[in-house]
Amino acid sequence: MKKIIAIIIIITFFWHRGNAQTTKCDSLRLGLSESLLKLDSVTVANVALSTQLRDLNKEIEISKNEILAIIKSKEETTKQLMKSHKLLVDQIEMIQKLEAEVKRLSKKNQ
């Protein structure tokens, strides 16, 4: 899709380059082509982020369930408690990475 839009922009540019004056309609066409290219780029980034978010949510859910199982266990061992603590720390790190990525992409797409 990006390649098609880029080709349209290039063709539009060179098609009107030979003309002495570029009309407002031509400018609008070029602006539309550029905005479609940007939309495609944002859409691809959004899909990639959605995939990362889905994968991260799966990891967090697994971690959460393991922690809850250890908490509900009536025979909590020190080893289990240490494991649940590590899982919780890992989970917090995953969430922080996700927050940072969302902030970065939000700034990039403004």
Gaussian input, Z-matrix of N, CA and C with variables (Angstrom, degrees):
# hf/3-21g

backbone

0 1
 N
 C     1     B1
 C     2     B2     1     A1
 N     3     B3     2     A2     1     D1
 C     4     B4     3     A3     2     D2
 C     5     B5     4     A4     3     D3
 N     6     B6     5     A5     4     D4
 C     7     B7     6     A6     5     D5
 C     8     B8     7     A7     6     D6
 N     9     B9     8     A8     7     D7
 C    10    B10     9     A9     8     D8
 C    11    B11    10    A10     9     D9
 N    12    B12    11    A11    10    D10
 C    13    B13    12    A12    11    D11
 C    14    B14    13    A13    12    D12
 N    15    B15    14    A14    13    D13
 C    16    B16    15    A15    14    D14
 C    17    B17    16    A16    15    D15
 N    18    B18    17    A17    16    D16
 C    19    B19    18    A18    17    D17
 C    20    B20    19    A19    18    D18
 N    21    B21    20    A20    19    D19
 C    22    B22    21    A21    20    D20
 C    23    B23    22    A22    21    D21
 N    24    B24    23    A23    22    D22
 C    25    B25    24    A24    23    D23
 C    26    B26    25    A25    24    D24
 N    27    B27    26    A26    25    D25
 C    28    B28    27    A27    26    D26
 C    29    B29    28    A28    27    D27
 N    30    B30    29    A29    28    D28
 C    31    B31    30    A30    29    D29
 C    32    B32    31    A31    30    D30
 N    33    B33    32    A32    31    D31
 C    34    B34    33    A33    32    D32
 C    35    B35    34    A34    33    D33
 N    36    B36    35    A35    34    D34
 C    37    B37    36    A36    35    D35
 C    38    B38    37    A37    36    D36
 N    39    B39    38    A38    37    D37
 C    40    B40    39    A39    38    D38
 C    41    B41    40    A40    39    D39
 N    42    B42    41    A41    40    D40
 C    43    B43    42    A42    41    D41
 C    44    B44    43    A43    42    D42
 N    45    B45    44    A44    43    D43
 C    46    B46    45    A45    44    D44
 C    47    B47    46    A46    45    D45
 N    48    B48    47    A47    46    D46
 C    49    B49    48    A48    47    D47
 C    50    B50    49    A49    48    D48
 N    51    B51    50    A50    49    D49
 C    52    B52    51    A51    50    D50
 C    53    B53    52    A52    51    D51
 N    54    B54    53    A53    52    D52
 C    55    B55    54    A54    53    D53
 C    56    B56    55    A55    54    D54
 N    57    B57    56    A56    55    D55
 C    58    B58    57    A57    56    D56
 C    59    B59    58    A58    57    D57
 N    60    B60    59    A59    58    D58
 C    61    B61    60    A60    59    D59
 C    62    B62    61    A61    60    D60
 N    63    B63    62    A62    61    D61
 C    64    B64    63    A63    62    D62
 C    65    B65    64    A64    63    D63
 N    66    B66    65    A65    64    D64
 C    67    B67    66    A66    65    D65
 C    68    B68    67    A67    66    D66
 N    69    B69    68    A68    67    D67
 C    70    B70    69    A69    68    D68
 C    71    B71    70    A70    69    D69
 N    72    B72    71    A71    70    D70
 C    73    B73    72    A72    71    D71
 C    74    B74    73    A73    72    D72
 N    75    B75    74    A74    73    D73
 C    76    B76    75    A75    74    D74
 C    77    B77    76    A76    75    D75
 N    78    B78    77    A77    76    D76
 C    79    B79    78    A78    77    D77
 C    80    B80    79    A79    78    D78
 N    81    B81    80    A80    79    D79
 C    82    B82    81    A81    80    D80
 C    83    B83    82    A82    81    D81
 N    84    B84    83    A83    82    D82
 C    85    B85    84    A84    83    D83
 C    86    B86    85    A85    84    D84
 N    87    B87    86    A86    85    D85
 C    88    B88    87    A87    86    D86
 C    89    B89    88    A88    87    D87
 N    90    B90    89    A89    88    D88
 C    91    B91    90    A90    89    D89
 C    92    B92    91    A91    90    D90
 N    93    B93    92    A92    91    D91
 C    94    B94    93    A93    92    D92
 C    95    B95    94    A94    93    D93
 N    96    B96    95    A95    94    D94
 C    97    B97    96    A96    95    D95
 C    98    B98    97    A97    96    D96
 N    99    B99    98    A98    97    D97
 C   100   B100    99    A99    98    D98
 C   101   B101   100   A100    99    D99
 N   102   B102   101   A101   100   D100
 C   103   B103   102   A102   101   D101
 C   104   B104   103   A103   102   D102
 N   105   B105   104   A104   103   D103
 C   106   B106   105   A105   104   D104
 C   107   B107   106   A106   105   D105
 N   108   B108   107   A107   106   D106
 C   109   B109   108   A108   107   D107
 C   110   B110   109   A109   108   D108
 N   111   B111   110   A110   109   D109
 C   112   B112   111   A111   110   D110
 C   113   B113   112   A112   111   D111
 N   114   B114   113   A113   112   D112
 C   115   B115   114   A114   113   D113
 C   116   B116   115   A115   114   D114
 N   117   B117   116   A116   115   D115
 C   118   B118   117   A117   116   D116
 C   119   B119   118   A118   117   D117
 N   120   B120   119   A119   118   D118
 C   121   B121   120   A120   119   D119
 C   122   B122   121   A121   120   D120
 N   123   B123   122   A122   121   D121
 C   124   B124   123   A123   122   D122
 C   125   B125   124   A124   123   D123
 N   126   B126   125   A125   124   D124
 C   127   B127   126   A126   125   D125
 C   128   B128   127   A127   126   D126
 N   129   B129   128   A128   127   D127
 C   130   B130   129   A129   128   D128
 C   131   B131   130   A130   129   D129
 N   132   B132   131   A131   130   D130
 C   133   B133   132   A132   131   D131
 C   134   B134   133   A133   132   D132
 N   135   B135   134   A134   133   D133
 C   136   B136   135   A135   134   D134
 C   137   B137   136   A136   135   D135
 N   138   B138   137   A137   136   D136
 C   139   B139   138   A138   137   D137
 C   140   B140   139   A139   138   D138
 N   141   B141   140   A140   139   D139
 C   142   B142   141   A141   140   D140
 C   143   B143   142   A142   141   D141
 N   144   B144   143   A143   142   D142
 C   145   B145   144   A144   143   D143
 C   146   B146   145   A145   144   D144
 N   147   B147   146   A146   145   D145
 C   148   B148   147   A147   146   D146
 C   149   B149   148   A148   147   D147
 N   150   B150   149   A149   148   D148
 C   151   B151   150   A150   149   D149
 C   152   B152   151   A151   150   D150
 N   153   B153   152   A152   151   D151
 C   154   B154   153   A153   152   D152
 C   155   B155   154   A154   153   D153
 N   156   B156   155   A155   154   D154
 C   157   B157   156   A156   155   D155
 C   158   B158   157   A157   156   D156
 N   159   B159   158   A158   157   D157
 C   160   B160   159   A159   158   D158
 C   161   B161   160   A160   159   D159
 N   162   B162   161   A161   160   D160
 C   163   B163   162   A162   161   D161
 C   164   B164   163   A163   162   D162
 N   165   B165   164   A164   163   D163
 C   166   B166   165   A165   164   D164
 C   167   B167   166   A166   165   D165
 N   168   B168   167   A167   166   D166
 C   169   B169   168   A168   167   D167
 C   170   B170   169   A169   168   D168
 N   171   B171   170   A170   169   D169
 C   172   B172   171   A171   170   D170
 C   173   B173   172   A172   171   D171
 N   174   B174   173   A173   172   D172
 C   175   B175   174   A174   173   D173
 C   176   B176   175   A175   174   D174
 N   177   B177   176   A176   175   D175
 C   178   B178   177   A177   176   D176
 C   179   B179   178   A178   177   D177
 N   180   B180   179   A179   178   D178
 C   181   B181   180   A180   179   D179
 C   182   B182   181   A181   180   D180
 N   183   B183   182   A182   181   D181
 C   184   B184   183   A183   182   D182
 C   185   B185   184   A184   183   D183
 N   186   B186   185   A185   184   D184
 C   187   B187   186   A186   185   D185
 C   188   B188   187   A187   186   D186
 N   189   B189   188   A188   187   D187
 C   190   B190   189   A189   188   D188
 C   191   B191   190   A190   189   D189
 N   192   B192   191   A191   190   D190
 C   193   B193   192   A192   191   D191
 C   194   B194   193   A193   192   D192
 N   195   B195   194   A194   193   D193
 C   196   B196   195   A195   194   D194
 C   197   B197   196   A196   195   D195
 N   198   B198   197   A197   196   D196
 C   199   B199   198   A198   197   D197
 C   200   B200   199   A199   198   D198
 N   201   B201   200   A200   199   D199
 C   202   B202   201   A201   200   D200
 C   203   B203   202   A202   201   D201
 N   204   B204   203   A203   202   D202
 C   205   B205   204   A204   203   D203
 C   206   B206   205   A205   204   D204
 N   207   B207   206   A206   205   D205
 C   208   B208   207   A207   206   D206
 C   209   B209   208   A208   207   D207
 N   210   B210   209   A209   208   D208
 C   211   B211   210   A210   209   D209
 C   212   B212   211   A211   210   D210
 N   213   B213   212   A212   211   D211
 C   214   B214   213   A213   212   D212
 C   215   B215   214   A214   213   D213
 N   216   B216   215   A215   214   D214
 C   217   B217   216   A216   215   D215
 C   218   B218   217   A217   216   D216
 N   219   B219   218   A218   217   D217
 C   220   B220   219   A219   218   D218
 C   221   B221   220   A220   219   D219
 N   222   B222   221   A221   220   D220
 C   223   B223   222   A222   221   D221
 C   224   B224   223   A223   222   D222
 N   225   B225   224   A224   223   D223
 C   226   B226   225   A225   224   D224
 C   227   B227   226   A226   225   D225
 N   228   B228   227   A227   226   D226
 C   229   B229   228   A228   227   D227
 C   230   B230   229   A229   228   D228
 N   231   B231   230   A230   229   D229
 C   232   B232   231   A231   230   D230
 C   233   B233   232   A232   231   D231
 N   234   B234   233   A233   232   D232
 C   235   B235   234   A234   233   D233
 C   236   B236   235   A235   234   D234
 N   237   B237   236   A236   235   D235
 C   238   B238   237   A237   236   D236
 C   239   B239   238   A238   237   D237
 N   240   B240   239   A239   238   D238
 C   241   B241   240   A240   239   D239
 C   242   B242   241   A241   240   D240
 N   243   B243   242   A242   241   D241
 C   244   B244   243   A243   242   D242
 C   245   B245   244   A244   243   D243
 N   246   B246   245   A245   244   D244
 C   247   B247   246   A246   245   D245
 C   248   B248   247   A247   246   D246
 N   249   B249   248   A248   247   D247
 C   250   B250   249   A249   248   D248
 C   251   B251   250   A250   249   D249
 N   252   B252   251   A251   250   D250
 C   253   B253   252   A252   251   D251
 C   254   B254   253   A253   252   D252
 N   255   B255   254   A254   253   D253
 C   256   B256   255   A255   254   D254
 C   257   B257   256   A256   255   D255
 N   258   B258   257   A257   256   D256
 C   259   B259   258   A258   257   D257
 C   260   B260   259   A259   258   D258
 N   261   B261   260   A260   259   D259
 C   262   B262   261   A261   260   D260
 C   263   B263   262   A262   261   D261
 N   264   B264   263   A263   262   D262
 C   265   B265   264   A264   263   D263
 C   266   B266   265   A265   264   D264
 N   267   B267   266   A266   265   D265
 C   268   B268   267   A267   266   D266
 C   269   B269   268   A268   267   D267
 N   270   B270   269   A269   268   D268
 C   271   B271   270   A270   269   D269
 C   272   B272   271   A271   270   D270
 N   273   B273   272   A272   271   D271
 C   274   B274   273   A273   272   D272
 C   275   B275   274   A274   273   D273
 N   276   B276   275   A275   274   D274
 C   277   B277   276   A276   275   D275
 C   278   B278   277   A277   276   D276
 N   279   B279   278   A278   277   D277
 C   280   B280   279   A279   278   D278
 C   281   B281   280   A280   279   D279
 N   282   B282   281   A281   280   D280
 C   283   B283   282   A282   281   D281
 C   284   B284   283   A283   282   D282
 N   285   B285   284   A284   283   D283
 C   286   B286   285   A285   284   D284
 C   287   B287   286   A286   285   D285
 N   288   B288   287   A287   286   D286
 C   289   B289   288   A288   287   D287
 C   290   B290   289   A289   288   D288
 N   291   B291   290   A290   289   D289
 C   292   B292   291   A291   290   D290
 C   293   B293   292   A292   291   D291
 N   294   B294   293   A293   292   D292
 C   295   B295   294   A294   293   D293
 C   296   B296   295   A295   294   D294
 N   297   B297   296   A296   295   D295
 C   298   B298   297   A297   296   D296
 C   299   B299   298   A298   297   D297
 N   300   B300   299   A299   298   D298
 C   301   B301   300   A300   299   D299
 C   302   B302   301   A301   300   D300
 N   303   B303   302   A302   301   D301
 C   304   B304   303   A303   302   D302
 C   305   B305   304   A304   303   D303
 N   306   B306   305   A305   304   D304
 C   307   B307   306   A306   305   D305
 C   308   B308   307   A307   306   D306
 N   309   B309   308   A308   307   D307
 C   310   B310   309   A309   308   D308
 C   311   B311   310   A310   309   D309
 N   312   B312   311   A311   310   D310
 C   313   B313   312   A312   311   D311
 C   314   B314   313   A313   312   D312
 N   315   B315   314   A314   313   D313
 C   316   B316   315   A315   314   D314
 C   317   B317   316   A316   315   D315
 N   318   B318   317   A317   316   D316
 C   319   B319   318   A318   317   D317
 C   320   B320   319   A319   318   D318
 N   321   B321   320   A320   319   D319
 C   322   B322   321   A321   320   D320
 C   323   B323   322   A322   321   D321
 N   324   B324   323   A323   322   D322
 C   325   B325   324   A324   323   D323
 C   326   B326   325   A325   324   D324
 N   327   B327   326   A326   325   D325
 C   328   B328   327   A327   326   D326
 C   329   B329   328   A328   327   D327

   B1=1.4496
   B2=1.5346
   B3=1.3524
   B4=1.4623
   B5=1.5215
   B6=1.3394
   B7=1.4604
   B8=1.5198
   B9=1.3159
   B10=1.4623
   B11=1.5184
   B12=1.3191
   B13=1.4698
   B14=1.5252
   B15=1.3361
   B16=1.4660
   B17=1.5282
   B18=1.3190
   B19=1.4700
   B20=1.5182
   B21=1.3283
   B22=1.4661
   B23=1.5268
   B24=1.3290
   B25=1.4668
   B26=1.5251
   B27=1.3245
   B28=1.4703
   B29=1.5255
   B30=1.3220
   B31=1.4718
   B32=1.5184
   B33=1.3263
   B34=1.4694
   B35=1.5171
   B36=1.3373
   B37=1.4572
   B38=1.5312
   B39=1.3199
   B40=1.4605
   B41=1.5268
   B42=1.3102
   B43=1.4598
   B44=1.5253
   B45=1.3158
   B46=1.4677
   B47=1.5187
   B48=1.2909
   B49=1.4573
   B50=1.5257
   B51=1.3399
   B52=1.4530
   B53=1.5258
   B54=1.3157
   B55=1.4666
   B56=1.5221
   B57=1.2947
   B58=1.4621
   B59=1.5266
   B60=1.3108
   B61=1.4568
   B62=1.5258
   B63=1.2919
   B64=1.4546
   B65=1.5207
   B66=1.3038
   B67=1.4615
   B68=1.5265
   B69=1.3207
   B70=1.4572
   B71=1.5224
   B72=1.3109
   B73=1.4614
   B74=1.5280
   B75=1.3277
   B76=1.4611
   B77=1.5313
   B78=1.3064
   B79=1.4636
   B80=1.5245
   B81=1.3192
   B82=1.4622
   B83=1.5281
   B84=1.3275
   B85=1.4663
   B86=1.5318
   B87=1.3109
   B88=1.4571
   B89=1.5354
   B90=1.3240
   B91=1.4708
   B92=1.5228
   B93=1.3251
   B94=1.4586
   B95=1.5240
   B96=1.3130
   B97=1.4666
   B98=1.5261
   B99=1.3131
   B100=1.4605
   B101=1.5197
   B102=1.3333
   B103=1.4681
   B104=1.5244
   B105=1.3304
   B106=1.4651
   B107=1.5204
   B108=1.3178
   B109=1.4625
   B110=1.5230
   B111=1.3248
   B112=1.4678
   B113=1.5302
   B114=1.3323
   B115=1.4618
   B116=1.5209
   B117=1.3209
   B118=1.4577
   B119=1.5261
   B120=1.2998
   B121=1.4572
   B122=1.5283
   B123=1.3203
   B124=1.4602
   B125=1.5312
   B126=1.3317
   B127=1.4623
   B128=1.5232
   B129=1.3306
   B130=1.4637
   B131=1.5284
   B132=1.3179
   B133=1.4707
   B134=1.5236
   B135=1.3284
   B136=1.4568
   B137=1.5287
   B138=1.3223
   B139=1.4598
   B140=1.5291
   B141=1.3279
   B142=1.4680
   B143=1.5266
   B144=1.3253
   B145=1.4594
   B146=1.5257
   B147=1.3251
   B148=1.4643
   B149=1.5225
   B150=1.3213
   B151=1.4603
   B152=1.5257
   B153=1.3378
   B154=1.4700
   B155=1.5222
   B156=1.3172
   B157=1.4613
   B158=1.5270
   B159=1.3188
   B160=1.4660
   B161=1.5371
   B162=1.3285
   B163=1.4679
   B164=1.5227
   B165=1.3224
   B166=1.4591
   B167=1.5261
   B168=1.3318
   B169=1.4664
   B170=1.5298
   B171=1.3398
   B172=1.4685
   B173=1.5235
   B174=1.3360
   B175=1.4657
   B176=1.5238
   B177=1.3307
   B178=1.4707
   B179=1.5281
   B180=1.3196
   B181=1.4702
   B182=1.5305
   B183=1.3281
   B184=1.4669
   B185=1.5261
   B186=1.3264
   B187=1.4591
   B188=1.5259
   B189=1.3148
   B190=1.4720
   B191=1.5241
   B192=1.3260
   B193=1.4628
   B194=1.5240
   B195=1.3264
   B196=1.4683
   B197=1.5247
   B198=1.3218
   B199=1.4718
   B200=1.5243
   B201=1.3420
   B202=1.4671
   B203=1.5292
   B204=1.3324
   B205=1.4629
   B206=1.5256
   B207=1.3136
   B208=1.4736
   B209=1.5265
   B210=1.3327
   B211=1.4738
   B212=1.5303
   B213=1.3384
   B214=1.4694
   B215=1.5241
   B216=1.3103
   B217=1.4618
   B218=1.5160
   B219=1.3161
   B220=1.4636
   B221=1.5188
   B222=1.3106
   B223=1.4533
   B224=1.5291
   B225=1.2933
   B226=1.4620
   B227=1.5207
   B228=1.3017
   B229=1.4567
   B230=1.5246
   B231=1.2994
   B232=1.4619
   B233=1.5181
   B234=1.3240
   B235=1.4627
   B236=1.5285
   B237=1.3334
   B238=1.4667
   B239=1.5299
   B240=1.3079
   B241=1.4634
   B242=1.5297
   B243=1.3264
   B244=1.4597
   B245=1.5343
   B246=1.3310
   B247=1.4662
   B248=1.5296
   B249=1.3321
   B250=1.4699
   B251=1.5250
   B252=1.3209
   B253=1.4674
   B254=1.5296
   B255=1.3395
   B256=1.4578
   B257=1.5259
   B258=1.3283
   B259=1.4716
   B260=1.5312
   B261=1.3186
   B262=1.4605
   B263=1.5239
   B264=1.3175
   B265=1.4672
   B266=1.5313
   B267=1.3443
   B268=1.4722
   B269=1.5269
   B270=1.3185
   B271=1.4673
   B272=1.5319
   B273=1.3022
   B274=1.4668
   B275=1.5301
   B276=1.3297
   B277=1.4709
   B278=1.5311
   B279=1.3318
   B280=1.4735
   B281=1.5267
   B282=1.3138
   B283=1.4655
   B284=1.5249
   B285=1.3200
   B286=1.4633
   B287=1.5237
   B288=1.3317
   B289=1.4677
   B290=1.5199
   B291=1.3146
   B292=1.4562
   B293=1.5275
   B294=1.3194
   B295=1.4626
   B296=1.5237
   B297=1.3154
   B298=1.4620
   B299=1.5266
   B300=1.3189
   B301=1.4641
   B302=1.5265
   B303=1.3169
   B304=1.4677
   B305=1.5276
   B306=1.3284
   B307=1.4687
   B308=1.5219
   B309=1.3458
   B310=1.4610
   B311=1.5307
   B312=1.3103
   B313=1.4625
   B314=1.5198
   B315=1.3169
   B316=1.4741
   B317=1.5296
   B318=1.3385
   B319=1.4661
   B320=1.5308
   B321=1.3334
   B322=1.4727
   B323=1.5231
   B324=1.3155
   B325=1.4666
   B326=1.5308
   B327=1.3174
   B328=1.4697
   B329=1.4924
   A1=109.96
   A2=116.27
   A3=119.72
   A4=111.08
   A5=115.10
   A6=119.23
   A7=110.79
   A8=117.17
   A9=121.09
   A10=110.58
   A11=116.36
   A12=120.20
   A13=110.51
   A14=117.09
   A15=120.69
   A16=110.31
   A17=117.04
   A18=120.67
   A19=110.47
   A20=116.75
   A21=120.60
   A22=110.52
   A23=116.20
   A24=120.11
   A25=110.54
   A26=116.41
   A27=120.48
   A28=110.86
   A29=116.48
   A30=120.08
   A31=110.56
   A32=115.87
   A33=119.63
   A34=110.80
   A35=116.59
   A36=120.72
   A37=111.07
   A38=116.59
   A39=119.81
   A40=112.76
   A41=118.24
   A42=122.01
   A43=110.65
   A44=115.32
   A45=120.03
   A46=112.88
   A47=116.96
   A48=120.70
   A49=111.19
   A50=115.98
   A51=120.41
   A52=113.16
   A53=117.24
   A54=120.79
   A55=110.20
   A56=116.07
   A57=120.11
   A58=110.77
   A59=117.07
   A60=120.22
   A61=109.92
   A62=114.42
   A63=119.34
   A64=107.05
   A65=116.12
   A66=119.90
   A67=110.41
   A68=114.52
   A69=119.50
   A70=110.49
   A71=116.32
   A72=120.75
   A73=110.32
   A74=116.53
   A75=120.58
   A76=110.76
   A77=116.22
   A78=120.48
   A79=110.60
   A80=115.94
   A81=119.80
   A82=110.90
   A83=116.41
   A84=119.76
   A85=110.80
   A86=115.35
   A87=120.04
   A88=110.62
   A89=115.89
   A90=120.26
   A91=111.36
   A92=116.46
   A93=120.55
   A94=110.41
   A95=116.95
   A96=120.78
   A97=110.76
   A98=116.83
   A99=120.59
   A100=111.41
   A101=116.56
   A102=119.23
   A103=110.88
   A104=118.02
   A105=120.83
   A106=111.19
   A107=116.43
   A108=120.71
   A109=110.31
   A110=116.69
   A111=121.49
   A112=110.10
   A113=116.91
   A114=120.92
   A115=110.75
   A116=116.23
   A117=120.58
   A118=110.45
   A119=116.75
   A120=121.33
   A121=111.14
   A122=116.70
   A123=121.49
   A124=110.27
   A125=116.48
   A126=120.85
   A127=111.17
   A128=116.49
   A129=120.45
   A130=110.25
   A131=117.17
   A132=120.87
   A133=110.44
   A134=116.40
   A135=121.26
   A136=111.03
   A137=116.80
   A138=120.51
   A139=110.20
   A140=116.01
   A141=119.94
   A142=110.62
   A143=116.38
   A144=120.05
   A145=110.82
   A146=117.01
   A147=120.49
   A148=111.17
   A149=116.42
   A150=120.73
   A151=110.28
   A152=116.01
   A153=119.56
   A154=110.56
   A155=116.27
   A156=120.80
   A157=110.57
   A158=116.93
   A159=120.86
   A160=110.24
   A161=116.82
   A162=120.73
   A163=111.32
   A164=115.59
   A165=119.86
   A166=110.90
   A167=116.92
   A168=120.15
   A169=111.23
   A170=116.91
   A171=120.27
   A172=110.11
   A173=116.34
   A174=120.30
   A175=111.23
   A176=116.21
   A177=120.80
   A178=110.18
   A179=116.80
   A180=121.09
   A181=110.99
   A182=117.03
   A183=121.03
   A184=110.35
   A185=115.69
   A186=121.65
   A187=110.52
   A188=115.68
   A189=120.67
   A190=110.76
   A191=116.58
   A192=120.12
   A193=111.77
   A194=117.44
   A195=120.63
   A196=110.69
   A197=116.33
   A198=120.46
   A199=109.71
   A200=116.64
   A201=120.12
   A202=111.72
   A203=116.87
   A204=120.13
   A205=110.63
   A206=116.41
   A207=119.83
   A208=110.12
   A209=116.52
   A210=120.22
   A211=110.63
   A212=116.74
   A213=121.14
   A214=112.95
   A215=116.31
   A216=120.42
   A217=109.83
   A218=115.26
   A219=119.26
   A220=111.61
   A221=116.03
   A222=120.23
   A223=110.18
   A224=115.26
   A225=120.15
   A226=109.04
   A227=114.62
   A228=118.68
   A229=108.30
   A230=115.32
   A231=120.10
   A232=109.82
   A233=116.11
   A234=120.76
   A235=110.87
   A236=116.31
   A237=120.09
   A238=111.21
   A239=115.99
   A240=119.70
   A241=111.35
   A242=116.90
   A243=120.23
   A244=110.23
   A245=115.67
   A246=119.60
   A247=110.39
   A248=116.82
   A249=119.07
   A250=111.05
   A251=117.02
   A252=120.08
   A253=110.52
   A254=116.97
   A255=121.16
   A256=110.74
   A257=116.63
   A258=120.14
   A259=110.84
   A260=115.42
   A261=119.68
   A262=111.25
   A263=117.51
   A264=121.71
   A265=110.04
   A266=116.31
   A267=120.51
   A268=111.15
   A269=115.10
   A270=120.26
   A271=110.62
   A272=117.10
   A273=121.08
   A274=110.06
   A275=117.43
   A276=121.32
   A277=111.10
   A278=117.05
   A279=120.35
   A280=111.00
   A281=115.80
   A282=120.48
   A283=110.38
   A284=117.62
   A285=121.11
   A286=111.17
   A287=117.41
   A288=120.62
   A289=110.70
   A290=116.40
   A291=120.93
   A292=110.89
   A293=116.90
   A294=120.61
   A295=111.28
   A296=116.68
   A297=120.93
   A298=110.95
   A299=117.43
   A300=121.08
   A301=111.36
   A302=116.86
   A303=120.63
   A304=110.03
   A305=117.60
   A306=121.04
   A307=110.86
   A308=116.43
   A309=121.03
   A310=110.71
   A311=116.34
   A312=119.45
   A313=111.87
   A314=116.41
   A315=119.60
   A316=110.51
   A317=116.37
   A318=120.16
   A319=110.86
   A320=116.32
   A321=121.24
   A322=111.31
   A323=117.61
   A324=121.26
   A325=113.41
   A326=117.71
   A327=119.41
   A328=111.14
   D1=-43.13
   D2=-179.91
   D3=-61.06
   D4=-41.77
   D5=-177.87
   D6=-64.21
   D7=-40.39
   D8=-179.90
   D9=-63.48
   D10=-45.99
   D11=-179.78
   D12=-65.27
   D13=-40.43
   D14=178.59
   D15=-62.84
   D16=-40.33
   D17=178.24
   D18=-64.18
   D19=-40.71
   D20=178.41
   D21=-61.67
   D22=-42.78
   D23=179.24
   D24=-62.53
   D25=-45.66
   D26=-179.15
   D27=-63.73
   D28=-45.80
   D29=179.15
   D30=-61.24
   D31=-44.17
   D32=179.41
   D33=-60.60
   D34=-42.71
   D35=-179.49
   D36=-62.34
   D37=-50.82
   D38=-177.15
   D39=-72.33
   D40=-29.63
   D41=178.54
   D42=-62.77
   D43=-41.57
   D44=-176.62
   D45=-93.96
   D46=-5.87
   D47=-179.08
   D48=-64.01
   D49=-36.66
   D50=-179.12
   D51=-71.40
   D52=-23.91
   D53=179.41
   D54=-75.59
   D55=146.26
   D56=-178.70
   D57=-70.08
   D58=-36.72
   D59=-177.15
   D60=-124.12
   D61=139.40
   D62=174.74
   D63=-101.08
   D64=127.54
   D65=-177.58
   D66=-78.95
   D67=166.45
   D68=177.78
   D69=-63.16
   D70=-35.26
   D71=178.98
   D72=-62.35
   D73=-41.44
   D74=178.29
   D75=-63.93
   D76=-40.18
   D77=177.64
   D78=-63.21
   D79=-39.60
   D80=178.27
   D81=-65.16
   D82=-41.01
   D83=178.18
   D84=-61.23
   D85=-44.57
   D86=179.21
   D87=-63.84
   D88=-42.94
   D89=178.17
   D90=-62.45
   D91=-40.25
   D92=177.93
   D93=-63.92
   D94=-44.31
   D95=179.03
   D96=-60.18
   D97=-43.59
   D98=179.47
   D99=-65.07
   D100=-40.90
   D101=-179.46
   D102=-68.25
   D103=-35.13
   D104=177.07
   D105=-66.51
   D106=-36.66
   D107=176.57
   D108=-63.98
   D109=-43.62
   D110=178.69
   D111=-64.58
   D112=-41.77
   D113=178.78
   D114=-60.80
   D115=-43.06
   D116=178.80
   D117=-61.67
   D118=-42.28
   D119=179.58
   D120=-63.26
   D121=-44.23
   D122=179.76
   D123=-65.87
   D124=-39.72
   D125=179.47
   D126=-62.53
   D127=-44.25
   D128=178.21
   D129=-61.95
   D130=-43.49
   D131=178.95
   D132=-63.23
   D133=-39.22
   D134=-179.69
   D135=-65.16
   D136=-42.76
   D137=178.74
   D138=-62.79
   D139=-43.39
   D140=179.49
   D141=-62.59
   D142=-43.12
   D143=179.74
   D144=-66.45
   D145=-38.87
   D146=178.04
   D147=-61.88
   D148=-39.62
   D149=178.07
   D150=-64.89
   D151=-44.45
   D152=178.07
   D153=-62.09
   D154=-42.00
   D155=-179.51
   D156=-63.09
   D157=-44.14
   D158=179.67
   D159=-61.71
   D160=-44.99
   D161=179.48
   D162=-63.81
   D163=-42.53
   D164=-179.94
   D165=-66.37
   D166=-39.25
   D167=177.82
   D168=-62.59
   D169=-36.73
   D170=176.84
   D171=-63.09
   D172=-46.08
   D173=179.45
   D174=-61.56
   D175=-42.55
   D176=-179.78
   D177=-64.88
   D178=-40.75
   D179=179.68
   D180=-63.18
   D181=-43.52
   D182=177.77
   D183=-61.67
   D184=-45.99
   D185=179.40
   D186=-61.00
   D187=-45.55
   D188=-179.52
   D189=-60.48
   D190=-44.07
   D191=-179.45
   D192=-64.67
   D193=-38.07
   D194=177.11
   D195=-64.66
   D196=-42.90
   D197=179.70
   D198=-63.35
   D199=-45.38
   D200=-179.98
   D201=-62.86
   D202=-37.97
   D203=178.80
   D204=-63.62
   D205=-39.81
   D206=179.20
   D207=-68.29
   D208=-41.31
   D209=-179.74
   D210=-63.56
   D211=-40.51
   D212=-178.17
   D213=-75.46
   D214=-19.21
   D215=-179.29
   D216=-63.94
   D217=135.14
   D218=-178.96
   D219=-81.21
   D220=-15.80
   D221=-179.39
   D222=-116.85
   D223=66.48
   D224=-179.62
   D225=-72.65
   D226=124.20
   D227=176.09
   D228=-98.33
   D229=164.55
   D230=177.42
   D231=-60.12
   D232=-39.54
   D233=179.52
   D234=-61.36
   D235=-43.48
   D236=179.28
   D237=-65.28
   D238=-41.58
   D239=179.36
   D240=-64.89
   D241=-38.52
   D242=177.08
   D243=-65.88
   D244=-39.74
   D245=178.27
   D246=-63.69
   D247=-43.83
   D248=179.94
   D249=-64.97
   D250=-35.63
   D251=177.50
   D252=-64.49
   D253=-44.32
   D254=178.23
   D255=-62.88
   D256=-42.16
   D257=178.01
   D258=-60.68
   D259=-41.35
   D260=179.81
   D261=-65.31
   D262=-42.72
   D263=177.97
   D264=-62.29
   D265=-44.37
   D266=177.65
   D267=-60.97
   D268=-41.32
   D269=-179.82
   D270=-63.05
   D271=-43.77
   D272=179.13
   D273=-62.40
   D274=-40.66
   D275=178.29
   D276=-63.38
   D277=-41.75
   D278=178.06
   D279=-61.10
   D280=-43.24
   D281=-179.33
   D282=-65.74
   D283=-40.37
   D284=178.28
   D285=-64.24
   D286=-40.63
   D287=176.90
   D288=-62.48
   D289=-41.62
   D290=178.96
   D291=-63.54
   D292=-44.27
   D293=177.79
   D294=-59.69
   D295=-43.72
   D296=-180.00
   D297=-63.54
   D298=-40.65
   D299=179.36
   D300=-66.51
   D301=-40.11
   D302=177.71
   D303=-63.22
   D304=-43.51
   D305=178.61
   D306=-62.67
   D307=-43.69
   D308=-179.31
   D309=-62.18
   D310=-46.36
   D311=-179.35
   D312=-68.70
   D313=-34.76
   D314=178.01
   D315=-62.68
   D316=-44.08
   D317=178.78
   D318=-66.30
   D319=-39.02
   D320=-177.96
   D321=-65.78
   D322=-34.85
   D323=-175.23
   D324=-90.39
   D325=4.31
   D326=178.84
   D327=-84.64

